[in-house]
Amino acid sequence: MDFKIPEQYKSGIEFILNTNDDAIDVIISALRDFPPTVENVVYKISERIVQIQKIDRHTALSLVVTLVSLRQLYKEENLSNEAIVALVNKSIEQDADFAEFFSLKTEQIERFKRRLSSLLKALENIGFSLDISDKASDLLIEYERIFSDSRIVTDIRPVFDSETERKVEAAILIHTLKIQYKDAEGTKEFYVALDSDDLDNLHEQIVIAIDNRDALGSVLKKAEIECINPVLEIEALENIEDNNEQQD
């Protein structure tokens, strides 16, 4: 099986390569002791690591997303822990970005493999939570288009007199709504012009939707069914990519 580490996962691999053994041991313990949850799993684990290890949130999130993604890979491909560790090791051996590391001694390379194996095994403590989160995310992305972002820009448009077209007789406010979404081809966007009545209508519909969300959330809570937000799990990787672009 050919396997190449995507750019967005390299920072997580680099952390495992370069950090000290004590830090890895603390993170392994945190994963083993992490309480079961199905809400915002990736973010909650990352925050726990930040609290106990005092590393920045971006590094913690990169590490967790990398481990979760590797777990998904070996589940999808029906691979063993040892097989996925071997694939990762082979991939970074052939990656120029890790050339400096692989000029080191063999025992240091073996240490990396042991670390990765132990981290993946510890992650299985919350395997059920991750599986539920994956299923929720799958339900969300079954839709043809998924909302990504929005913005409204308001402009003043002057209305000139009909005779000379030099004197401003009035003005109108035009609101341009930008909707960014994702589909099978990637990220796309479209624009819609709104007047003030349209804004009021949009606001009214959003208020109704929020009220419905809260009401249905209360029903689920009474039934002891946790309502999760899989969008955050999907956006975790995008946050890493955005952070990397800003650093570049």
Salt bridges, closest charged atoms under 4 A:
GLU7 OE2 - LYS10 NZ 2.85
ASP21 OD1 - ARG115 NH2 2.63
GLU47 OE2 - ARG57 NE 2.84
ASP95 OD2 - LYS10 NZ 2.87
ASP97 OD2 - LYS10 NZ 2.68
GLU110 OE2 - LYS113 NZ 3.40
GLU124 OE2 - ARG71 NE 2.69
ASP131 OD1 - ARG71 NH1 3.13
ASP131 OD1 - LYS75 NZ 3.97
GLU144 OE2 - ARG145 NH2 3.61
ASP183 OD2 - LYS188 NZ 3.03
GLU185 OE1 - LYS188 NZ 2.59
GLU189 OE1 - LYS178 NZ 3.57
ASP214 OD1 - ARG213 NH2 3.07
GLU238 OE2 - LYS182 NZ 3.38
